[in-house]
């Protein structure tokens, strides 16, 4: 029996997003020109959305003996081990290798792909993939 494991966005990143949103809101309120208020207002909304999303989806991925659970804006999605394929995919962008963890779930005709990045997991997706492959029954 394996103990449950979970991965989430780093709390420091979430806290930073909330802090930046608060500062952006304050500067928006104190700004004098309408155009500045508009741009800062949009930035504030984007920061609030990012901070809210990061807070809501914690933990983003959790694992136990029954399988994996992925949290999205639509709620928690339990994925039994026998219905999910775990893949590590590396993409080259802007001259950098960027690993992502892909969870390909299929049950009958229904299927869904969950793509998790280092920002989603709070750690390197390669490390998470190693743990998932070791825990898989």
Secondary structure, 3 states (H helix, E strand, C coil): CCCCEEECCCHHHHHHHHHHHHHHHHHHHHCCCHHHHHHHHHHHHHHHHHHHHHHHCCCCEEEECCEEEEEECCEEEEEEHHHEEEEEEEEEECCEEEEEEEEEEEECCEEEEEEECHHHHCCCHHHHHHHHHHHCC
